[in-house]
Amino acid sequence: MPLSILTGSPDVVRCRPELYVAAATLDQAVLPHYGYNEDRGLEPQLCPCQKASVTMNVTCVHVRVKSEHVDEFIQASIANRNGAVAEPGNLRFDVLQRADDPCVFMLYEVYDSDEAAAAHKQTPHYLVWRETVADWMAQPREGVRHIALHPIVKGQS
């Protein structure tokens, strides 16, 4: 494929995802976008739309709650979630309960940057949640950071 089709010129890298998308593989892998490097020629690299996903902060917080506090934990977590979705930089915040074990939860949190995720941990609703639920946990909560692969750009599905 001629370079001009991909970038318009050898010294300008533009995102042209329509040239690289194979619908059958979209959900199976992240397809590379290509750019031109003076020394190496055409090669896979991050384009502006992929750089957005690299900075996005996606965290799954796994929590096991003592059975006598499940209902209270749900109420407190929904209050925290309602505050979080109003924060600048929050893209998503889900409170999930495991289907086969009502004492196990996952909080799915997505922020547009590490700074927005860090700011969440300073908000009044988070600090109240953290203090309120601390003694209800059967074990310490575990936050696991993930990299968003698809959708790449906010609003893309």
CORNOR-V667669 format. One record per pair of residues at least 12 apart in sequence whose C-alpha atoms are under 10 Angstrom apart, sorted by sequence separation. I is the first residue (numbers start at 1). J is the second residue. D is the distance in whole Angstrom. If there is no record, write none. Layout:
BEGIN
i,j,d
I,J,D
I,J,D
END
This chain:
BEGIN
i,j,d
20,32,7
21,33,9
32,44,6
33,45,6
34,46,8
35,47,8
81,93,6
82,94,10
94,106,8
95,107,5
96,108,8
6,19,8
20,33,7
31,44,9
32,45,7
33,46,7
34,47,8
80,93,9
81,94,7
94,107,6
95,108,7
5,19,9
6,20,10
17,31,9
19,33,9
20,34,9
32,46,8
33,47,6
81,95,7
93,107,7
94,108,5
95,109,9
17,32,9
18,33,10
19,34,10
32,47,9
33,48,10
78,93,10
80,95,10
93,108,5
94,109,7
17,33,7
33,49,10
78,94,9
92,108,8
93,109,5
94,110,9
16,33,7
17,34,9
33,50,9
77,94,9
78,95,7
92,109,6
93,110,6
15,33,7
16,34,9
32,50,9
77,95,7
91,109,8
92,110,5
93,111,9
14,33,9
15,34,8
77,96,10
90,109,8
91,110,5
92,111,7
13,33,10
14,34,9
15,35,9
30,50,10
90,110,6
91,111,5
92,112,10
13,34,8
14,35,7
74,95,8
89,110,9
90,111,4
91,112,7
13,35,5
14,36,10
74,96,9
89,111,5
90,112,6
91,113,10
12,35,8
13,36,7
74,97,9
88,111,9
89,112,5
90,113,9
11,35,9
12,36,8
13,37,9
85,109,9
87,111,9
88,112,9
89,113,7
10,35,8
11,36,7
12,37,10
84,109,9
85,110,10
89,114,9
10,36,6
11,37,8
81,107,9
84,110,10
85,111,10
89,115,9
90,116,7
6,33,9
7,34,8
9,36,9
10,37,8
11,38,8
70,97,10
81,108,10
84,111,10
89,116,5
90,117,8
6,34,7
7,35,7
10,38,8
77,105,10
81,109,9
88,116,7
89,117,8
6,35,8
7,36,8
87,116,8
88,117,10
6,36,9
17,47,10
73,103,10
77,107,9
87,117,10
89,119,9
90,120,9
3,34,9
10,41,9
15,46,9
16,47,9
71,102,10
74,105,9
88,119,9
89,120,9
3,35,9
10,42,9
13,45,10
15,47,6
17,49,9
57,89,10
70,102,7
71,103,10
73,105,9
87,119,9
88,120,9
3,36,8
13,46,10
14,47,7
15,48,7
16,49,10
56,89,10
57,90,10
58,91,10
60,93,10
64,97,10
70,103,6
84,117,10
87,120,7
104,137,10
13,47,7
14,48,8
15,49,7
57,91,10
58,92,9
59,93,10
60,94,10
61,95,10
62,96,10
63,97,10
67,101,10
69,103,9
70,104,9
103,137,9
104,138,10
109,143,10
7,42,10
13,48,9
14,49,10
15,50,9
56,91,9
58,93,10
67,102,8
68,103,9
70,105,10
85,120,10
103,138,9
106,141,10
108,143,10
110,145,10
6,42,9
66,102,10
67,103,6
84,120,7
87,123,9
105,141,10
106,142,9
107,143,9
108,144,10
109,145,10
110,146,10
64,101,9
65,102,9
66,103,7
67,104,9
83,120,9
84,121,10
106,143,9
3,41,9
64,102,9
65,103,5
66,104,9
110,148,9
3,42,7
64,103,6
65,104,6
84,123,9
2,42,10
63,103,8
64,104,5
65,105,8
80,120,10
83,123,9
63,104,6
64,105,6
83,124,9
84,125,8
62,104,8
63,105,5
64,106,9
83,125,6
84,126,8
112,154,9
62,105,6
63,106,6
80,123,10
82,125,9
83,126,8
61,105,8
62,106,5
63,107,8
80,124,9
81,125,9
60,105,10
61,106,5
62,107,7
80,125,5
81,126,9
60,106,6
61,107,5
62,108,9
79,125,7
80,126,6
59,106,10
60,107,6
61,108,7
79,126,9
80,127,9
59,107,8
60,108,5
61,109,8
77,125,10
80,128,8
81,129,10
59,108,6
60,109,6
76,125,9
77,126,9
79,128,10
80,129,6
58,108,7
59,109,5
60,110,9
76,126,10
79,129,8
80,130,9
58,109,6
59,110,7
78,129,10
57,109,8
58,110,4
59,111,9
76,128,9
77,129,7
57,110,6
58,111,6
76,129,6
77,130,9
56,110,7
57,111,5
58,112,9
75,129,10
76,130,9
56,111,6
57,112,6
58,113,9
77,132,10
55,111,9
56,112,5
57,113,5
58,114,9
73,129,9
76,132,8
77,133,9
55,112,7
56,113,5
57,114,6
76,133,7
54,112,10
55,113,5
56,114,7
57,115,9
59,117,9
53,112,8
54,113,9
55,114,7
56,115,10
57,116,8
58,117,9
73,132,9
74,133,10
52,112,8
53,113,9
55,115,10
56,116,9
57,117,7
72,132,9
73,133,6
52,113,9
56,117,9
57,118,10
72,133,8
73,134,10
73,136,7
91,154,8
69,133,9
72,136,9
73,137,9
91,155,9
69,135,9
70,136,8
69,136,6
70,137,9
65,133,9
68,136,8
69,137,8
65,134,10
66,135,9
67,136,9
69,138,10
65,135,9
66,136,6
67,137,9
65,136,6
66,137,6
67,138,9
64,136,9
65,137,4
66,138,5
63,136,10
64,137,6
65,138,5
66,139,9
63,137,7
64,138,6
65,139,8
63,138,8
64,139,6
65,140,9
63,139,8
64,140,8
65,141,9
63,140,7
64,141,7
62,140,9
63,141,5
64,142,9
62,141,6
63,142,7
61,141,7
62,142,5
63,143,9
61,142,5
62,143,6
60,142,8
61,143,4
62,144,8
59,142,10
60,143,6
61,144,6
59,143,6
60,144,5
61,145,9
58,143,10
59,144,5
60,145,7
58,144,8
59,145,4
60,146,8
58,145,6
59,146,6
57,145,7
58,146,5
59,147,9
57,146,7
58,147,6
59,148,10
56,146,9
57,147,7
58,148,7
56,147,8
57,148,8
54,146,10
55,147,9
56,148,7
54,147,7
55,148,9
53,147,7
54,148,7
53,148,6
54,149,9
52,148,10
53,149,7
56,152,9
53,150,8
56,153,10
50,148,10
53,151,8
54,152,9
56,154,10
50,149,9
53,152,5
50,150,10
52,152,7
53,153,7
50,151,10
51,152,9
52,153,7
53,154,9
50,152,6
51,153,9
52,154,9
49,152,7
50,153,8
49,153,6
48,153,10
49,154,10
31,149,10
30,149,6
29,149,8
30,150,7
29,150,9
30,151,10
27,149,9
28,150,10
30,152,9
27,150,8
26,150,8
27,151,9
26,151,10
END
